[in-house]
Amino acid sequence: MKLDLAIVILNWNGSELLKRFLPSVVTHSKKATIYVIDNGSTDNSKEVLKSNFQDVKIISLDKNYGFAGGYNKGLKSVNETYLCLLNSDIRVSANWIDPVINLFNNPTIGIVQPKILDEKNPKLFEYAGAAGGFIDFLGYPYCRGRLFAHIEKDNGQYDDELPVFWATGACLFIRNELFKKLNGFDERYFAHQEEIDLCWRAQRTGYEVWYTSKSWVYHLGGSTLSNTNPLKTQLNFRNSLLNIVKNVDAKLLLFLVVARLILDGVAGLFFLFQLKPKHTIAILKAHLQFYSKFWIYFKERSGNYDPPVKPIKRSIVFDYYIKGNSK
């Protein structure tokens, strides 16, 4: 039976990824309608789709609007009740859809992510999402199965279903009505951490974000920007700070921003000691961009800033770097 579900893949110059990963999506997603939003590709992506995937619907954009803008513009013409925003470098498994749709029978659940495993080493969790995302009290994101650069082996320790703080943008199921109610992603982020902001705002409207291990996918990762790219560092640091300004309680805002700026400076020194000066410069650029945008975002604050699922009270930075906890 056909589900009222749209699987939507954002593509930019990813013809080889489409050839490699889209067949698994087509094979295991017969109940859904599959769309590819082409983000102004200059390679032969659209020709590959038309030649090899005739049942996949193509939404063409005139240029690359980034992750946030590409999805926002492309999804305007997608009307299914449920959306699955899926990276082009993900291989899906059999029966990956039903466990997620079953969770949506609970009307308070607005967003769901499956277990994210590493395509290169399927015994490991994958960096972007792992077994569900959380945030510590300083606003640093982490995942069950991934703390900073440490990745855990999947030994069934997270074989459960439970509320999380954020779901990965690599494979994010969301109610279409909720996505549009929230006006989608913040396009000013361009890429990285916009899914955390989206999940945070969803919770502030009363919805829950969930993880399920009954569905799993395999993510290649780093296909658009690798972890070694300074631009990725810049976007992550800047957008993480903007998430705080947009979403935390006003009573904590000044403390958190000052604390984060100090800790980000320490991170910049670490990059210098590791002989990665380009990443130190990326953090400096992130802070300069943050200063220029602070008042714009601060003036936009409105509504309830006490989310139903609060960040945890301890510091992941302290746990990881001082106490040596890596899980």
C-alpha positions in Angstrom: 0.0 0.0 0.0 1.3 3.4 -1.0 2.2 5.7 1.9 1.7 9.5 1.9 5.5 9.9 2.2 7.9 11.8 0.1 11.6 10.9 0.1 13.4 14.0 -0.9 17.1 14.0 -1.9 19.0 17.2 -2.4 21.7 16.9 -5.1 24.5 19.2 -6.2 26.9 17.8 -8.8 26.4 14.3 -7.3 25.8 12.2 -10.3 28.2 9.5 -9.1 26.6 9.4 -5.7 23.2 9.1 -7.4 24.4 6.1 -9.4 25.8 4.5 -6.3 23.2 5.1 -3.7 19.8 5.9 -5.3 19.2 2.2 -6.4 18.9 1.1 -2.8 16.4 3.9 -2.1 14.3 2.9 -5.2 14.5 -0.8 -4.3 13.4 -0.4 -0.6 11.0 2.5 -0.9 8.2 1.2 -3.1 5.6 2.7 -0.7 6.9 6.2 -1.1 7.3 8.9 -3.8 10.9 9.8 -4.5 12.0 13.3 -5.4 15.5 14.7 -6.2 15.9 18.4 -5.8 18.7 19.4 -8.1 20.5 22.4 -6.5 21.8 24.0 -9.7 24.1 21.1 -10.7 26.6 21.7 -13.5 27.4 18.0 -14.0 25.3 15.4 -15.7 23.1 14.7 -12.7 19.8 15.3 -14.4 20.8 13.2 -17.4 21.6 10.3 -15.0 18.2 10.6 -13.4 16.3 10.8 -16.6 18.2 7.8 -18.1 18.3 5.5 -15.1 15.6 6.5 -12.6 12.5 7.3 -14.6 10.2 6.9 -11.6 12.1 9.6 -9.6 10.6 13.1 -9.8 13.1 15.9 -10.5 12.7 19.4 -9.0 15.2 21.7 -10.7 16.6 24.9 -9.0 18.4 27.6 -10.9 21.5 27.6 -8.7 23.0 26.1 -5.6 21.1 27.5 -2.6 22.9 25.4 0.0 21.4 22.7 2.1 18.9 24.9 3.9 17.8 27.0 0.9 17.8 24.1 -1.5 15.3 22.1 0.7 13.2 25.2 1.5 12.7 26.1 -2.2 12.4 22.5 -3.5 9.9 21.4 -0.9 7.4 24.1 -1.7 6.1 21.8 -4.5 6.0 18.6 -2.4 2.7 18.0 -0.7 2.9 14.5 0.9 2.0 14.4 4.6 5.4 13.1 5.7 8.8 14.1 4.4 12.1 12.2 4.5 15.0 14.5 3.9 17.7 12.1 2.7 21.4 12.8 1.8 22.5 11.6 -1.6 25.2 9.5 0.0 23.0 7.2 2.0 22.3 3.5 1.4 19.0 2.5 3.0 18.1 -1.0 4.3 15.0 -3.1 3.8 11.9 -2.1 5.8 13.5 1.2 6.8 10.3 3.2 6.4 7.6 1.4 8.4 9.2 1.8 11.9 9.4 5.6 11.4 5.8 5.9 10.1 4.6 3.9 13.0 6.1 6.4 15.4 4.2 9.2 13.7 0.9 7.6 14.9 1.8 9.5 18.1 0.6 13.0 17.2 3.1 14.7 19.5 6.1 13.3 17.5 7.1 15.7 14.8 10.5 14.5 13.7 12.2 11.1 13.6 15.6 9.8 12.7 16.8 6.2 12.2 20.1 4.7 13.4 22.9 6.0 11.2 25.8 3.6 10.5 29.0 4.1 8.6 28.9 3.0 5.0 32.7 2.5 5.0 32.6 0.4 8.2 29.0 -0.7 9.0 30.0 -2.0 12.4 30.5 1.7 13.5 28.1 4.5 14.0 28.4 7.4 11.6 29.5 10.9 12.7 26.4 12.7 11.4 23.6 11.5 13.7 24.7 8.1 15.0 22.0 7.1 17.5 20.3 10.4 18.0 21.5 13.9 18.9 21.7 15.8 22.1 23.0 19.2 23.3 24.9 20.0 26.5 24.2 23.1 28.6 26.9 25.1 26.7 25.1 24.4 23.4 27.6 21.8 22.1 25.9 19.1 20.1 26.9 15.4 20.4 25.3 12.0 19.6 24.8 8.7 21.3 27.6 6.8 19.6 29.7 9.9 18.8 31.4 12.3 21.1 33.5 14.9 19.2 35.7 12.7 16.9 35.3 9.5 18.8 33.0 7.0 17.1 31.6 4.0 18.9 31.1 0.5 17.6 27.4 -0.6 17.3 27.1 -3.4 19.9 23.3 -2.9 20.3 23.8 -0.5 23.1 21.4 2.0 21.5 18.8 -0.5 20.2 15.8 1.5 21.5 13.3 4.2 20.7 13.3 7.4 22.7 13.1 11.2 22.5 16.3 13.0 21.5 17.1 16.6 21.2 18.0 16.7 17.5 17.8 14.5 14.4 20.4 14.4 11.7 19.8 16.2 8.5 21.4 13.3 6.7 18.1 11.3 7.2 15.4 13.4 8.8 11.7 12.4 8.7 9.3 15.3 9.5 5.7 16.1 9.2 5.2 18.3 6.1 2.8 20.5 8.0 5.4 21.1 10.8 8.2 21.9 8.3 6.0 24.6 6.7 4.8 25.9 10.1 8.4 26.4 11.1 9.1 28.1 7.7 11.6 25.3 7.1 15.4 25.7 7.7 17.1 29.0 8.4 18.6 29.7 4.9 21.1 32.1 6.4 22.9 29.1 7.8 23.6 27.8 4.3 24.8 24.4 5.7 25.5 22.7 9.0 23.5 22.7 12.2 20.4 24.0 10.6 18.7 20.7 11.5 19.5 21.3 15.2 17.9 24.7 15.0 14.9 23.2 13.2 14.5 20.5 15.9 14.9 23.0 18.7 12.2 25.2 17.2 9.9 22.2 16.7 10.2 21.4 20.4 9.4 24.9 21.3 6.1 24.5 19.5 5.3 21.4 21.5 6.5 18.6 19.2 8.9 15.8 20.1 12.0 14.6 18.2 12.6 10.8 18.3 15.2 8.2 17.4 14.4 4.6 16.4 16.8 1.7 16.1 14.2 -0.3 14.3 15.2 1.6 11.1 18.8 2.0 10.0 20.7 3.5 7.1 24.4 3.7 6.0 25.9 7.1 5.5 29.1 7.7 3.5 29.6 11.2 5.0 31.8 14.1 4.0 30.5 14.1 0.4 29.8 17.9 0.3 32.3 19.2 2.9 34.7 16.9 4.6 35.7 17.2 8.2 39.1 18.5 7.0 37.6 21.5 5.2 38.0 24.8 7.1 34.7 26.0 5.7 33.0 23.2 7.5 34.7 24.3 10.8 33.6 27.9 10.1 30.0 27.1 9.5 29.7 24.7 12.4 31.2 27.2 14.9 29.2 30.1 13.6 25.9 28.3 13.3 26.2 26.7 16.7 26.5 30.2 18.3 23.5 31.4 16.3 21.5 28.4 17.6 22.1 29.7 21.1 21.0 33.2 20.3 17.8 32.0 18.6 16.7 29.4 21.0 18.0 29.6 24.6 16.3 31.2 27.6 17.1 34.9 27.8 18.4 34.5 31.4 21.1 32.2 30.1 21.9 33.9 26.9 24.8 36.2 27.9 26.5 33.6 30.1 26.3 31.0 27.3 27.6 33.3 24.6 30.5 34.5 26.6 31.4 30.9 27.7 31.2 29.7 24.2 33.4 32.5 22.8 36.1 31.6 25.3 35.9 27.9 24.7 35.9 28.5 20.9 39.1 30.5 21.4 40.6 27.5 23.3 39.6 25.3 20.3 41.4 27.7 18.0 44.6 27.3 20.1 44.2 23.5 19.9 44.1 23.7 16.1 47.3 25.8 16.1 49.0 23.2 18.3 47.9 20.6 15.9 49.4 22.6 13.0 46.0 23.3 11.5 46.1 27.2 11.3 43.4 27.3 8.6 40.9 25.9 11.1 42.0 28.5 13.6 41.4 31.2 11.0 38.0 29.5 10.3 37.0 30.0 13.9 38.0 33.6 13.8 35.9 34.1 10.7 33.0 32.4 12.4 33.2 34.7 15.3 33.4 37.8 13.1 30.3 36.6 11.2 28.6 35.9 14.5 29.2 39.4 15.8 27.8 40.9 12.6 24.7 38.8 12.8 24.1 38.8 16.6 21.7 41.8 16.8 19.8 40.7 13.8 19.1 37.3 15.4 18.6 38.8 18.9 15.9 41.1 17.6 14.0 38.2 16.0 13.7 36.3 19.3 10.1 35.8 20.3 7.8 33.3 21.9 8.5 30.6 24.5 12.2 29.9 25.2 11.7 27.0 27.6 11.8 24.0 25.2 10.1 20.8 26.4 13.4 18.9 26.1 16.1 20.9 27.7 19.9 20.5 27.1 21.6 18.2 29.6 23.1 20.0 32.6 26.6 18.7 32.3 29.4 19.8 29.9 30.4 17.4 27.2 33.7 19.4 26.8 34.5 18.7 30.5 33.5 15.0 30.3 35.5 14.4 27.2 38.6 16.4 27.6 39.0 16.5 31.4 37.4 13.3 32.6 38.3 11.3 29.5 34.8 10.0 28.8 34.6 9.0 25.1 31.2 7.2 25.2 
